[in-house]
């Protein structure tokens, strides 16, 4: 886990093709986990299956 002073916190998920950086971001009033750019590259942080979605992407 990285907690940069001037950027959003993130977790580096190690994988064979290189680390997947998963950020915790506030979008409006909603916290999301995101990786890369695009609507299909984020999940609501409060979603019960959020960690499963990140796990799928990291495979």
mmCIF file as Biopython writes it, N, C-alpha, C and O atoms, coordinates in Angstrom:
data_model
#
loop_
_atom_site.group_PDB
_atom_site.id
_atom_site.type_symbol
_atom_site.label_atom_id
_atom_site.label_alt_id
_atom_site.label_comp_id
_atom_site.label_asym_id
_atom_site.label_entity_id
_atom_site.label_seq_id
_atom_site.pdbx_PDB_ins_code
_atom_site.Cartn_x
_atom_site.Cartn_y
_atom_site.Cartn_z
_atom_site.occupancy
_atom_site.B_iso_or_equiv
_atom_site.auth_seq_id
_atom_site.auth_asym_id
_atom_site.pdbx_PDB_model_num
ATOM 1   N N  . UNK A ? 1  ? 0.843   -1.164  0.000   1.0 0.0 1  A 1 
ATOM 2   C CA . UNK A ? 1  ? 0.000   0.000   0.000   1.0 0.0 1  A 1 
ATOM 3   C C  . UNK A ? 1  ? 0.893   1.234   0.000   1.0 0.0 1  A 1 
ATOM 4   O O  . UNK A ? 1  ? 1.877   1.301   0.737   1.0 0.0 1  A 1 
ATOM 5   N N  . UNK A ? 2  ? 0.547   2.189   -0.817  1.0 0.0 2  A 1 
ATOM 6   C CA . UNK A ? 2  ? 1.268   3.453   -0.888  1.0 0.0 2  A 1 
ATOM 7   C C  . UNK A ? 2  ? 0.319   4.585   -0.504  1.0 0.0 2  A 1 
ATOM 8   O O  . UNK A ? 2  ? -0.828  4.612   -0.950  1.0 0.0 2  A 1 
ATOM 9   N N  . UNK A ? 3  ? 0.782   5.500   0.305   1.0 0.0 3  A 1 
ATOM 10  C CA . UNK A ? 3  ? -0.009  6.649   0.731   1.0 0.0 3  A 1 
ATOM 11  C C  . UNK A ? 3  ? 0.730   7.933   0.366   1.0 0.0 3  A 1 
ATOM 12  O O  . UNK A ? 3  ? 1.277   8.599   1.244   1.0 0.0 3  A 1 
ATOM 13  N N  . UNK A ? 4  ? 0.755   8.289   -0.925  1.0 0.0 4  A 1 
ATOM 14  C CA . UNK A ? 4  ? 1.477   9.485   -1.344  1.0 0.0 4  A 1 
ATOM 15  C C  . UNK A ? 4  ? 0.864   10.749  -0.739  1.0 0.0 4  A 1 
ATOM 16  O O  . UNK A ? 4  ? -0.345  10.824  -0.520  1.0 0.0 4  A 1 
ATOM 17  N N  . UNK A ? 5  ? 1.696   11.713  -0.481  1.0 0.0 5  A 1 
ATOM 18  C CA . UNK A ? 5  ? 1.219   12.962  0.128   1.0 0.0 5  A 1 
ATOM 19  C C  . UNK A ? 5  ? 0.305   13.763  -0.776  1.0 0.0 5  A 1 
ATOM 20  O O  . UNK A ? 5  ? -0.653  14.374  -0.303  1.0 0.0 5  A 1 
ATOM 21  N N  . UNK A ? 6  ? 0.584   13.769  -2.060  1.0 0.0 6  A 1 
ATOM 22  C CA . UNK A ? 6  ? -0.165  14.638  -2.973  1.0 0.0 6  A 1 
ATOM 23  C C  . UNK A ? 6  ? -0.912  13.879  -4.057  1.0 0.0 6  A 1 
ATOM 24  O O  . UNK A ? 6  ? -1.199  14.418  -5.126  1.0 0.0 6  A 1 
ATOM 25  N N  . UNK A ? 7  ? -1.220  12.640  -3.771  1.0 0.0 7  A 1 
ATOM 26  C CA . UNK A ? 7  ? -1.942  11.829  -4.746  1.0 0.0 7  A 1 
ATOM 27  C C  . UNK A ? 7  ? -2.845  10.865  -3.985  1.0 0.0 7  A 1 
ATOM 28  O O  . UNK A ? 7  ? -2.787  10.783  -2.758  1.0 0.0 7  A 1 
ATOM 29  N N  . UNK A ? 8  ? -3.671  10.144  -4.716  1.0 0.0 8  A 1 
ATOM 30  C CA . UNK A ? 8  ? -4.594  9.206   -4.102  1.0 0.0 8  A 1 
ATOM 31  C C  . UNK A ? 8  ? -3.852  7.964   -3.625  1.0 0.0 8  A 1 
ATOM 32  O O  . UNK A ? 8  ? -2.877  7.551   -4.253  1.0 0.0 8  A 1 
ATOM 33  N N  . UNK A ? 9  ? -4.298  7.362   -2.522  1.0 0.0 9  A 1 
ATOM 34  C CA . UNK A ? 9  ? -3.663  6.121   -2.049  1.0 0.0 9  A 1 
ATOM 35  C C  . UNK A ? 9  ? -3.901  4.994   -3.052  1.0 0.0 9  A 1 
ATOM 36  O O  . UNK A ? 9  ? -4.899  4.992   -3.774  1.0 0.0 9  A 1 
ATOM 37  N N  . UNK A ? 10 ? -2.974  4.039   -3.088  1.0 0.0 10 A 1 
ATOM 38  C CA . UNK A ? 10 ? -3.153  2.896   -3.973  1.0 0.0 10 A 1 
ATOM 39  C C  . UNK A ? 10 ? -2.491  1.654   -3.396  1.0 0.0 10 A 1 
ATOM 40  O O  . UNK A ? 10 ? -1.611  1.722   -2.539  1.0 0.0 10 A 1 
ATOM 41  N N  . UNK A ? 11 ? -2.953  0.522   -3.904  1.0 0.0 11 A 1 
ATOM 42  C CA . UNK A ? 11 ? -2.379  -0.782  -3.577  1.0 0.0 11 A 1 
ATOM 43  C C  . UNK A ? 11 ? -1.775  -1.324  -4.861  1.0 0.0 11 A 1 
ATOM 44  O O  . UNK A ? 11 ? -2.408  -1.276  -5.916  1.0 0.0 11 A 1 
ATOM 45  N N  . UNK A ? 12 ? -0.560  -1.838  -4.778  1.0 0.0 12 A 1 
ATOM 46  C CA . UNK A ? 12 ? 0.082   -2.474  -5.927  1.0 0.0 12 A 1 
ATOM 47  C C  . UNK A ? 12 ? -0.126  -3.981  -5.797  1.0 0.0 12 A 1 
ATOM 48  O O  . UNK A ? 12 ? 0.445   -4.621  -4.913  1.0 0.0 12 A 1 
ATOM 49  N N  . UNK A ? 13 ? -0.952  -4.545  -6.689  1.0 0.0 13 A 1 
ATOM 50  C CA . UNK A ? 13 ? -1.212  -5.982  -6.694  1.0 0.0 13 A 1 
ATOM 51  C C  . UNK A ? 13 ? -0.187  -6.615  -7.627  1.0 0.0 13 A 1 
ATOM 52  O O  . UNK A ? 13 ? -0.187  -6.349  -8.829  1.0 0.0 13 A 1 
ATOM 53  N N  . UNK A ? 14 ? 0.686   -7.453  -7.072  1.0 0.0 14 A 1 
ATOM 54  C CA . UNK A ? 14 ? 1.743   -8.067  -7.864  1.0 0.0 14 A 1 
ATOM 55  C C  . UNK A ? 14 ? 1.173   -9.156  -8.776  1.0 0.0 14 A 1 
ATOM 56  O O  . UNK A ? 14 ? 0.323   -9.950  -8.373  1.0 0.0 14 A 1 
ATOM 57  N N  . UNK A ? 15 ? 1.660   -9.166  -9.997  1.0 0.0 15 A 1 
ATOM 58  C CA . UNK A ? 15 ? 1.270   -10.191 -10.970 1.0 0.0 15 A 1 
ATOM 59  C C  . UNK A ? 15 ? 2.408   -10.375 -11.952 1.0 0.0 15 A 1 
ATOM 60  O O  . UNK A ? 15 ? 3.326   -9.557  -11.996 1.0 0.0 15 A 1 
ATOM 61  N N  . UNK A ? 16 ? 2.361   -11.428 -12.735 1.0 0.0 16 A 1 
ATOM 62  C CA . UNK A ? 16 ? 3.447   -11.773 -13.655 1.0 0.0 16 A 1 
ATOM 63  C C  . UNK A ? 16 ? 3.704   -10.657 -14.660 1.0 0.0 16 A 1 
ATOM 64  O O  . UNK A ? 16 ? 4.859   -10.357 -14.962 1.0 0.0 16 A 1 
ATOM 65  N N  . UNK A ? 17 ? 2.648   -10.040 -15.180 1.0 0.0 17 A 1 
ATOM 66  C CA . UNK A ? 17 ? 2.806   -9.009  -16.207 1.0 0.0 17 A 1 
ATOM 67  C C  . UNK A ? 17 ? 3.174   -7.637  -15.633 1.0 0.0 17 A 1 
ATOM 68  O O  . UNK A ? 17 ? 3.294   -6.669  -16.383 1.0 0.0 17 A 1 
ATOM 69  N N  . UNK A ? 18 ? 3.349   -7.547  -14.334 1.0 0.0 18 A 1 
ATOM 70  C CA . UNK A ? 18 ? 3.685   -6.283  -13.681 1.0 0.0 18 A 1 
ATOM 71  C C  . UNK A ? 18 ? 2.587   -5.895  -12.711 1.0 0.0 18 A 1 
ATOM 72  O O  . UNK A ? 18 ? 1.480   -6.429  -12.775 1.0 0.0 18 A 1 
ATOM 73  N N  . UNK A ? 19 ? 2.886   -4.970  -11.814 1.0 0.0 19 A 1 
ATOM 74  C CA . UNK A ? 19 ? 1.909   -4.634  -10.783 1.0 0.0 19 A 1 
ATOM 75  C C  . UNK A ? 19 ? 0.662   -3.944  -11.345 1.0 0.0 19 A 1 
ATOM 76  O O  . UNK A ? 19 ? 0.741   -3.154  -12.286 1.0 0.0 19 A 1 
ATOM 77  N N  . UNK A ? 20 ? -0.469  -4.259  -10.755 1.0 0.0 20 A 1 
ATOM 78  C CA . UNK A ? 20 ? -1.719  -3.584  -11.055 1.0 0.0 20 A 1 
ATOM 79  C C  . UNK A ? 20 ? -1.917  -2.565  -9.942  1.0 0.0 20 A 1 
ATOM 80  O O  . UNK A ? 20 ? -2.039  -2.937  -8.775  1.0 0.0 20 A 1 
ATOM 81  N N  . UNK A ? 21 ? -1.950  -1.276  -10.295 1.0 0.0 21 A 1 
ATOM 82  C CA . UNK A ? 21 ? -2.121  -0.221  -9.306  1.0 0.0 21 A 1 
ATOM 83  C C  . UNK A ? 21 ? -3.606  0.070   -9.146  1.0 0.0 21 A 1 
ATOM 84  O O  . UNK A ? 21 ? -4.263  0.524   -10.083 1.0 0.0 21 A 1 
ATOM 85  N N  . UNK A ? 22 ? -4.124  -0.190  -7.969  1.0 0.0 22 A 1 
ATOM 86  C CA . UNK A ? 22 ? -5.538  0.008   -7.676  1.0 0.0 22 A 1 
ATOM 87  C C  . UNK A ? 22 ? -5.648  1.207   -6.739  1.0 0.0 22 A 1 
ATOM 88  O O  . UNK A ? 22 ? -5.172  1.165   -5.604  1.0 0.0 22 A 1 
ATOM 89  N N  . UNK A ? 23 ? -6.274  2.267   -7.222  1.0 0.0 23 A 1 
ATOM 90  C CA . UNK A ? 23 ? -6.401  3.505   -6.452  1.0 0.0 23 A 1 
ATOM 91  C C  . UNK A ? 23 ? -7.744  3.585   -5.756  1.0 0.0 23 A 1 
ATOM 92  O O  . UNK A ? 23 ? -8.744  3.049   -6.233  1.0 0.0 23 A 1 
ATOM 93  N N  . UNK A ? 24 ? -7.749  4.258   -4.627  1.0 0.0 24 A 1 
ATOM 94  C CA . UNK A ? 24 ? -8.986  4.591   -3.923  1.0 0.0 24 A 1 
ATOM 95  C C  . UNK A ? 24 ? -9.252  6.070   -4.203  1.0 0.0 24 A 1 
ATOM 96  O O  . UNK A ? 24 ? -8.457  6.929   -3.822  1.0 0.0 24 A 1 
ATOM 97  N N  . UNK A ? 25 ? -10.367 6.363   -4.866  1.0 0.0 25 A 1 
ATOM 98  C CA . UNK A ? 25 ? -10.660 7.735   -5.299  1.0 0.0 25 A 1 
ATOM 99  C C  . UNK A ? 25 ? -12.061 8.142   -4.889  1.0 0.0 25 A 1 
ATOM 100 O O  . UNK A ? 25 ? -12.970 7.313   -4.825  1.0 0.0 25 A 1 
ATOM 101 N N  . UNK A ? 26 ? -12.223 9.402   -4.619  1.0 0.0 26 A 1 
ATOM 102 C CA . UNK A ? 26 ? -13.528 9.962   -4.325  1.0 0.0 26 A 1 
ATOM 103 C C  . UNK A ? 26 ? -14.045 10.615  -5.599  1.0 0.0 26 A 1 
ATOM 104 O O  . UNK A ? 26 ? -13.447 11.566  -6.102  1.0 0.0 26 A 1 
ATOM 105 N N  . UNK A ? 27 ? -15.156 10.106  -6.119  1.0 0.0 27 A 1 
ATOM 106 C CA . UNK A ? 27 ? -15.789 10.665  -7.317  1.0 0.0 27 A 1 
ATOM 107 C C  . UNK A ? 27 ? -17.135 11.223  -6.908  1.0 0.0 27 A 1 
ATOM 108 O O  . UNK A ? 27 ? -18.098 10.482  -6.709  1.0 0.0 27 A 1 
ATOM 109 N N  . UNK A ? 28 ? -17.190 12.529  -6.787  1.0 0.0 28 A 1 
ATOM 110 C CA . UNK A ? 28 ? -18.394 13.150  -6.253  1.0 0.0 28 A 1 
ATOM 111 C C  . UNK A ? 28 ? -18.498 12.785  -4.791  1.0 0.0 28 A 1 
ATOM 112 O O  . UNK A ? 28 ? -17.651 13.171  -3.986  1.0 0.0 28 A 1 
ATOM 113 N N  . UNK A ? 29 ? -19.536 12.041  -4.446  1.0 0.0 29 A 1 
ATOM 114 C CA . UNK A ? 29 ? -19.698 11.572  -3.066  1.0 0.0 29 A 1 
ATOM 115 C C  . UNK A ? 29 ? -19.509 10.065  -2.954  1.0 0.0 29 A 1 
ATOM 116 O O  . UNK A ? 29 ? -19.864 9.468   -1.938  1.0 0.0 29 A 1 
ATOM 117 N N  . UNK A ? 30 ? -18.951 9.447   -3.993  1.0 0.0 30 A 1 
ATOM 118 C CA . UNK A ? 30 ? -18.808 7.989   -4.049  1.0 0.0 30 A 1 
ATOM 119 C C  . UNK A ? 30 ? -17.335 7.596   -4.073  1.0 0.0 30 A 1 
ATOM 120 O O  . UNK A ? 30 ? -16.569 8.096   -4.896  1.0 0.0 30 A 1 
ATOM 121 N N  . UNK A ? 31 ? -16.939 6.697   -3.168  1.0 0.0 31 A 1 
ATOM 122 C CA . UNK A ? 31 ? -15.596 6.133   -3.187  1.0 0.0 31 A 1 
ATOM 123 C C  . UNK A ? 31 ? -15.555 4.969   -4.163  1.0 0.0 31 A 1 
ATOM 124 O O  . UNK A ? 31 ? -16.434 4.108   -4.163  1.0 0.0 31 A 1 
ATOM 125 N N  . UNK A ? 32 ? -14.521 4.958   -4.994  1.0 0.0 32 A 1 
ATOM 126 C CA . UNK A ? 32 ? -14.342 3.870   -5.955  1.0 0.0 32 A 1 
ATOM 127 C C  . UNK A ? 32 ? -12.913 3.355   -5.903  1.0 0.0 32 A 1 
ATOM 128 O O  . UNK A ? 32 ? -11.993 4.066   -5.498  1.0 0.0 32 A 1 
ATOM 129 N N  . UNK A ? 33 ? -12.746 2.106   -6.321  1.0 0.0 33 A 1 
ATOM 130 C CA . UNK A ? 33 ? -11.435 1.540   -6.592  1.0 0.0 33 A 1 
ATOM 131 C C  . UNK A ? 33 ? -11.288 1.576   -8.106  1.0 0.0 33 A 1 
ATOM 132 O O  . UNK A ? 33 ? -12.188 1.150   -8.830  1.0 0.0 33 A 1 
ATOM 133 N N  . UNK A ? 34 ? -10.159 2.082   -8.586  1.0 0.0 34 A 1 
ATOM 134 C CA . UNK A ? 34 ? -9.968  2.168   -10.040 1.0 0.0 34 A 1 
ATOM 135 C C  . UNK A ? 34 ? -8.567  1.714   -10.424 1.0 0.0 34 A 1 
ATOM 136 O O  . UNK A ? 34 ? -7.630  1.773   -9.627  1.0 0.0 34 A 1 
ATOM 137 N N  . UNK A ? 35 ? -8.452  1.264   -11.659 1.0 0.0 35 A 1 
ATOM 138 C CA . UNK A ? 35 ? -7.180  0.827   -12.225 1.0 0.0 35 A 1 
ATOM 139 C C  . UNK A ? 35 ? -7.209  1.243   -13.686 1.0 0.0 35 A 1 
ATOM 140 O O  . UNK A ? 35 ? -8.051  0.760   -14.443 1.0 0.0 35 A 1 
ATOM 141 N N  . UNK A ? 36 ? -6.340  2.098   -14.085 1.0 0.0 36 A 1 
ATOM 142 C CA . UNK A ? 36 ? -6.330  2.594   -15.459 1.0 0.0 36 A 1 
ATOM 143 C C  . UNK A ? 36 ? -7.437  3.599   -15.703 1.0 0.0 36 A 1 
ATOM 144 O O  . UNK A ? 36 ? -7.960  4.204   -14.767 1.0 0.0 36 A 1 
ATOM 145 N N  . UNK A ? 37 ? -7.793  3.775   -16.969 1.0 0.0 37 A 1 
ATOM 146 C CA . UNK A ? 37 ? -8.818  4.744   -17.344 1.0 0.0 37 A 1 
ATOM 147 C C  . UNK A ? 37 ? -9.992  4.045   -18.003 1.0 0.0 37 A 1 
ATOM 148 O O  . UNK A ? 37 ? -9.835  2.987   -18.612 1.0 0.0 37 A 1 
ATOM 149 N N  . UNK A ? 38 ? -11.150 4.633   -17.881 1.0 0.0 38 A 1 
ATOM 150 C CA . UNK A ? 38 ? -12.342 4.081   -18.504 1.0 0.0 38 A 1 
ATOM 151 C C  . UNK A ? 38 ? -13.362 3.650   -17.471 1.0 0.0 38 A 1 
ATOM 152 O O  . UNK A ? 38 ? -13.018 3.321   -16.336 1.0 0.0 38 A 1 
ATOM 153 N N  . UNK A ? 39 ? -14.617 3.655   -17.879 1.0 0.0 39 A 1 
ATOM 154 C CA . UNK A ? 39 ? -15.710 3.306   -16.957 1.0 0.0 39 A 1 
ATOM 155 C C  . UNK A ? 39 ? -15.678 1.856   -16.520 1.0 0.0 39 A 1 
ATOM 156 O O  . UNK A ? 39 ? -16.139 1.531   -15.426 1.0 0.0 39 A 1 
ATOM 157 N N  . UNK A ? 40 ? -15.140 0.975   -17.358 1.0 0.0 40 A 1 
ATOM 158 C CA . UNK A ? 40 ? -15.096 -0.445  -17.005 1.0 0.0 40 A 1 
ATOM 159 C C  . UNK A ? 40 ? -13.898 -0.789  -16.117 1.0 0.0 40 A 1 
ATOM 160 O O  . UNK A ? 40 ? -13.682 -1.956  -15.791 1.0 0.0 40 A 1 
ATOM 161 N N  . UNK A ? 41 ? -13.129 0.215   -15.731 1.0 0.0 41 A 1 
ATOM 162 C CA . UNK A ? 41 ? -11.945 -0.017  -14.911 1.0 0.0 41 A 1 
ATOM 163 C C  . UNK A ? 41 ? -12.092 0.569   -13.510 1.0 0.0 41 A 1 
ATOM 164 O O  . UNK A ? 41 ? -11.133 1.075   -12.926 1.0 0.0 41 A 1 
ATOM 165 N N  . UNK A ? 42 ? -13.303 0.490   -12.990 1.0 0.0 42 A 1 
ATOM 166 C CA . UNK A ? 42 ? -13.528 0.933   -11.614 1.0 0.0 42 A 1 
ATOM 167 C C  . UNK A ? 42 ? -14.713 0.184   -11.035 1.0 0.0 42 A 1 
ATOM 168 O O  . UNK A ? 42 ? -15.531 -0.387  -11.756 1.0 0.0 42 A 1 
ATOM 169 N N  . UNK A ? 43 ? -14.782 0.204   -9.710  1.0 0.0 43 A 1 
ATOM 170 C CA . UNK A ? 43 ? -15.879 -0.448  -8.995  1.0 0.0 43 A 1 
ATOM 171 C C  . UNK A ? 43 ? -16.154 0.370   -7.739  1.0 0.0 43 A 1 
ATOM 172 O O  . UNK A ? 43 ? -15.234 0.924   -7.135  1.0 0.0 43 A 1 
ATOM 173 N N  . UNK A ? 44 ? -17.411 0.442   -7.354  1.0 0.0 44 A 1 
ATOM 174 C CA . UNK A ? 44 ? -17.808 1.136   -6.141  1.0 0.0 44 A 1 
ATOM 175 C C  . UNK A ? 44 ? -17.106 0.456   -4.961  1.0 0.0 44 A 1 
ATOM 176 O O  . UNK A ? 44 ? -17.209 -0.759  -4.794  1.0 0.0 44 A 1 
ATOM 177 N N  . UNK A ? 45 ? -16.404 1.227   -4.156  1.0 0.0 45 A 1 
ATOM 178 C CA . UNK A ? 45 ? -15.646 0.667   -3.037  1.0 0.0 45 A 1 
ATOM 179 C C  . UNK A ? 45 ? -16.549 0.014   -2.001  1.0 0.0 45 A 1 
ATOM 180 O O  . UNK A ? 45 ? -16.095 -0.850  -1.250  1.0 0.0 45 A 1 
ATOM 181 N N  . UNK A ? 46 ? -17.808 0.404   -1.945  1.0 0.0 46 A 1 
ATOM 182 C CA . UNK A ? 46 ? -18.732 -0.175  -0.970  1.0 0.0 46 A 1 
ATOM 183 C C  . UNK A ? 46 ? -19.449 -1.409  -1.507  1.0 0.0 46 A 1 
ATOM 184 O O  . UNK A ? 46 ? -20.194 -2.058  -0.773  1.0 0.0 46 A 1 
ATOM 185 N N  . UNK A ? 47 ? -19.235 -1.736  -2.760  1.0 0.0 47 A 1 
ATOM 186 C CA . UNK A ? 47 ? -19.859 -2.919  -3.367  1.0 0.0 47 A 1 
ATOM 187 C C  . UNK A ? 47 ? -19.310 -4.176  -2.693  1.0 0.0 47 A 1 
ATOM 188 O O  . UNK A ? 47 ? -18.099 -4.298  -2.505  1.0 0.0 47 A 1 
ATOM 189 N N  . UNK A ? 48 ? -20.175 -5.092  -2.336  1.0 0.0 48 A 1 
ATOM 190 C CA . UNK A ? 48 ? -19.761 -6.323  -1.656  1.0 0.0 48 A 1 
ATOM 191 C C  . UNK A ? 48 ? -18.794 -7.162  -2.485  1.0 0.0 48 A 1 
ATOM 192 O O  . UNK A ? 48 ? -17.993 -7.915  -1.930  1.0 0.0 48 A 1 
ATOM 193 N N  . UNK A ? 49 ? -18.861 -7.039  -3.804  1.0 0.0 49 A 1 
ATOM 194 C CA . UNK A ? 49 ? -17.992 -7.837  -4.669  1.0 0.0 49 A 1 
ATOM 195 C C  . UNK A ? 49 ? -16.808 -7.038  -5.214  1.0 0.0 49 A 1 
ATOM 196 O O  . UNK A ? 49 ? -16.167 -7.476  -6.170  1.0 0.0 49 A 1 
ATOM 197 N N  . UNK A ? 50 ? -16.506 -5.889  -4.635  1.0 0.0 50 A 1 
ATOM 198 C CA . UNK A ? 50 ? -15.414 -5.037  -5.137  1.0 0.0 50 A 1 
ATOM 199 C C  . UNK A ? 50 ? -14.077 -5.773  -5.142  1.0 0.0 50 A 1 
ATOM 200 O O  . UNK A ? 50 ? -13.348 -5.726  -6.132  1.0 0.0 50 A 1 
ATOM 201 N N  . UNK A ? 51 ? -13.752 -6.451  -4.046  1.0 0.0 51 A 1 
ATOM 202 C CA . UNK A ? 51 ? -12.460 -7.138  -3.994  1.0 0.0 51 A 1 
ATOM 203 C C  . UNK A ? 51 ? -12.401 -8.289  -4.994  1.0 0.0 51 A 1 
ATOM 204 O O  . UNK A ? 51 ? -11.335 -8.580  -5.535  1.0 0.0 51 A 1 
ATOM 205 N N  . UNK A ? 52 ? -13.531 -8.945  -5.246  1.0 0.0 52 A 1 
ATOM 206 C CA . UNK A ? 52 ? -13.565 -10.017 -6.241  1.0 0.0 52 A 1 
ATOM 207 C C  . UNK A ? 52 ? -13.328 -9.472  -7.643  1.0 0.0 52 A 1 
ATOM 208 O O  . UNK A ? 52 ? -12.647 -10.109 -8.447  1.0 0.0 52 A 1 
ATOM 209 N N  . UNK A ? 53 ? -13.881 -8.299  -7.944  1.0 0.0 53 A 1 
ATOM 210 C CA . UNK A ? 53 ? -13.679 -7.667  -9.253  1.0 0.0 53 A 1 
ATOM 211 C C  . UNK A ? 53 ? -12.207 -7.313  -9.453  1.0 0.0 53 A 1 
ATOM 212 O O  . UNK A ? 53 ? -11.646 -7.556  -10.522 1.0 0.0 53 A 1 
ATOM 213 N N  . UNK A ? 54 ? -11.586 -6.742  -8.432  1.0 0.0 54 A 1 
ATOM 214 C CA . UNK A ? 54 ? -10.155 -6.407  -8.526  1.0 0.0 54 A 1 
ATOM 215 C C  . UNK A ? 54 ? -9.345  -7.684  -8.713  1.0 0.0 54 A 1 
ATOM 216 O O  . UNK A ? 54 ? -8.406  -7.705  -9.509  1.0 0.0 54 A 1 
ATOM 217 N N  . UNK A ? 55 ? -9.687  -8.737  -8.000  1.0 0.0 55 A 1 
ATOM 218 C CA . UNK A ? 55 ? -8.992  -10.013 -8.136  1.0 0.0 55 A 1 
ATOM 219 C C  . UNK A ? 55 ? -9.096  -10.546 -9.567  1.0 0.0 55 A 1 
ATOM 220 O O  . UNK A ? 55 ? -8.106  -11.019 -10.124 1.0 0.0 55 A 1 
ATOM 221 N N  . UNK A ? 56 ? -10.280 -10.473 -10.160 1.0 0.0 56 A 1 
ATOM 222 C CA . UNK A ? 56 ? -10.474 -10.928 -11.544 1.0 0.0 56 A 1 
ATOM 223 C C  . UNK A ? 56 ? -9.574  -10.154 -12.497 1.0 0.0 56 A 1 
ATOM 224 O O  . UNK A ? 56 ? -8.943  -10.742 -13.375 1.0 0.0 56 A 1 
ATOM 225 N N  . UNK A ? 57 ? -9.515  -8.853  -12.328 1.0 0.0 57 A 1 
ATOM 226 C CA . UNK A ? 57 ? -8.700  -8.012  -13.214 1.0 0.0 57 A 1 
ATOM 227 C C  . UNK A ? 57 ? -7.219  -8.330  -13.062 1.0 0.0 57 A 1 
ATOM 228 O O  . UNK A ? 57 ? -6.468  -8.266  -14.035 1.0 0.0 57 A 1 
ATOM 229 N N  . UNK A ? 58 ? -6.803  -8.667  -11.871 1.0 0.0 58 A 1 
ATOM 230 C CA . UNK A ? 58 ? -5.384  -8.916  -11.608 1.0 0.0 58 A 1 
ATOM 231 C C  . UNK A ? 58 ? -4.907  -10.249 -12.179 1.0 0.0 58 A 1 
ATOM 232 O O  . UNK A ? 58 ? -3.701  -10.469 -12.294 1.0 0.0 58 A 1 
ATOM 233 N N  . UNK A ? 59 ? -5.825  -11.136 -12.537 1.0 0.0 59 A 1 
ATOM 234 C CA . UNK A ? 59 ? -5.431  -12.464 -13.031 1.0 0.0 59 A 1 
ATOM 235 C C  . UNK A ? 59 ? -4.810  -12.409 -14.397 1.0 0.0 59 A 1 
ATOM 236 O O  . UNK A ? 59 ? -4.429  -13.444 -14.944 1.0 0.0 59 A 1 
#
